[in-house]
Amino acid sequence: MHARATATTVALLAVLTGGCTAPLDTAGSVPAPARSGPSAPVVRDRWESCDTTAPASVDDQSSGARDALTLPRLGDGFQPVAAVVCGMSMRERPGGGWEMVAEEARVDDLTALLPTLRLPDEAATAAACTDDLPAVPWLVLLDSDGRWIRPGIPIDACGKPRREFREAFGKLATTTVRSRVVRRLESG
């Protein structure tokens, strides 16, 4: 499955679960998400799977993915060689109807993605911003020893993932590693 389909599904889920940015404050600017915690992402032991690490429900995964806008940014101390994207998507059942599927996809070529993860956050704008929130992936980066981090995603002047990141993410070639049916949405 390509990241574009995952991103589309995440975007749909974000809209369905109310994934909107904060309204304009009284000064007319959008408050940017505040980065919190340590100055660099926490390096964790060997990656297991999305099933053991990512939020289990669609709602939790959508809000959990948005926290990437506040996580510490990727620095030079961690050298990623691959990425994993945890997501939920809807797929048509062979006998008809639809089901929600939890998916784990691997990315082995990070050439275009890594430079965008190192872009700085843009300063908040005083101009009006749209109320949508583009898809924010639940993304982890793996190093050659299998250790992993969840990097912060750079934000634009409206507090959304930067366009450069969204474009690079949308072009990633992914390989589905695991998928499982979470629930049936509509019977055939």
C-alpha positions in Angstrom: 0.0 0.0 0.0 1.3 3.4 -0.8 1.6 6.2 1.8 -0.7 8.3 -0.3 -3.6 5.9 0.4 -2.7 5.8 4.1 -2.4 9.6 4.2 -5.8 9.9 2.5 -7.4 7.6 5.1 -5.7 9.4 8.0 -7.0 12.7 6.6 -10.5 11.3 6.3 -10.3 10.1 9.9 -8.9 13.5 11.1 -11.9 15.2 9.5 -14.4 12.7 11.0 -12.9 12.9 14.4 -12.7 16.7 14.4 -9.1 17.2 13.6 -9.0 21.0 13.3 -6.5 23.6 14.3 -7.1 26.1 17.1 -9.1 29.1 16.2 -7.5 32.5 15.7 -6.6 34.1 19.0 -7.4 37.7 19.8 -4.2 39.0 18.2 -5.2 37.3 15.0 -2.5 34.7 14.9 -2.8 30.9 15.2 -1.1 29.6 18.3 1.5 27.1 17.2 1.7 23.7 18.9 4.2 23.9 21.7 7.2 21.5 21.5 7.6 19.8 24.9 9.8 17.4 26.7 13.4 16.7 25.9 15.3 18.6 23.2 15.8 15.4 21.2 13.4 12.4 20.6 13.8 9.6 23.1 15.6 6.6 21.6 13.8 3.4 22.5 14.9 -0.2 22.4 14.3 -2.6 19.5 11.1 -1.9 17.5 8.4 -4.6 17.8 5.3 -3.6 15.9 2.5 -1.1 15.6 0.2 -3.4 17.4 2.4 -3.2 20.6 3.3 0.5 20.3 0.8 2.6 18.4 -2.6 3.7 19.8 -5.1 0.9 19.4 -8.3 2.8 18.3 -8.9 5.0 15.4 -9.7 8.0 17.6 -6.6 7.4 19.8 -4.4 7.0 16.7 -5.6 10.2 15.1 -5.0 12.3 18.3 -1.8 10.3 19.0 -0.5 11.1 15.5 -1.2 14.8 16.0 1.1 14.9 19.0 3.9 14.6 16.5 3.4 18.3 16.0 4.7 18.8 19.5 7.3 16.1 19.9 11.1 16.9 19.9 12.6 17.3 16.4 15.0 14.9 14.6 18.6 16.0 15.3 21.9 14.6 14.1 22.4 12.2 17.0 20.1 9.5 15.6 20.8 8.0 12.2 17.6 6.5 10.7 17.8 3.9 8.0 14.1 3.0 7.7 10.7 4.2 8.8 7.5 2.6 9.9 4.1 4.1 9.5 1.2 2.9 11.6 -2.2 3.6 10.4 -5.8 2.7 10.0 -7.7 2.4 6.7 -11.0 1.3 5.3 -11.1 -1.5 2.8 -13.8 -3.3 0.9 -14.6 -6.8 2.0 -14.4 -9.5 -0.7 -18.1 -10.4 -0.1 -19.2 -6.8 0.1 -19.2 -4.2 2.8 -16.4 -2.4 4.5 -14.0 -3.0 7.3 -11.5 -1.0 9.4 -7.9 -2.3 9.1 -4.9 -1.6 11.2 -1.8 -1.5 9.0 2.0 -1.3 9.5 4.0 -0.2 6.5 7.8 0.0 6.2 9.8 2.6 4.2 13.3 1.8 3.3 14.3 4.9 1.2 14.3 8.0 3.4 16.3 10.2 1.0 13.5 12.7 0.4 11.9 12.5 3.9 14.8 13.1 6.3 15.7 16.6 5.1 12.0 17.7 5.6 12.0 16.3 9.1 15.0 18.6 9.9 13.3 21.8 8.6 12.6 24.4 11.3 9.1 25.2 12.5 7.8 28.4 10.9 6.8 31.4 13.0 3.0 31.7 13.6 1.3 33.9 11.1 -1.1 36.8 11.8 -3.0 36.0 8.6 -6.1 33.8 8.6 -5.5 30.1 8.4 -7.9 27.4 7.2 -9.6 25.2 9.8 -8.5 21.8 8.4 -5.6 19.7 9.6 -3.8 17.8 6.9 -3.0 14.2 7.7 -0.4 13.7 10.4 1.1 10.2 10.2 2.0 8.0 13.2 5.6 7.7 12.1 8.7 6.1 13.7 12.3 6.1 12.5 14.5 3.0 12.9 18.3 3.0 13.1 20.6 0.1 11.9 20.3 -1.5 15.4 16.5 -1.6 15.3 16.2 1.1 17.9 13.5 3.7 17.2 12.2 7.2 17.8 9.0 9.2 17.0 10.3 12.4 15.5 8.5 15.7 15.7 7.1 16.9 12.4 7.9 20.5 11.4 5.0 22.9 11.4 4.1 25.7 9.1 2.9 29.2 10.0 -0.6 27.9 10.6 0.5 25.1 13.0 0.1 22.3 10.4 2.7 19.9 9.0 4.9 21.8 6.6 4.1 21.4 2.9 7.6 20.0 2.2 7.1 17.2 4.7 3.6 16.4 3.4 4.8 16.2 -0.2 7.8 14.0 0.7 5.6 11.8 2.8 3.0 11.4 0.1 5.7 10.1 -2.3 7.1 7.5 -0.1 7.2 3.9 -1.4 5.8 1.7 1.4 5.6 -2.0 1.9 2.8 -3.4 4.1 4.4 -5.5 6.8 1.2 -6.4 8.8 -2.5 -5.7 8.6 -5.4 -6.9 10.7 -9.1 -6.3 10.7 -10.1 -4.1 13.6 -13.8 -4.1 13.0 -16.5 -4.5 10.3 -18.0 -1.2 9.4 -20.7 -2.3 7.0 -21.8 -5.8 6.1 -22.3 -7.0 2.6 
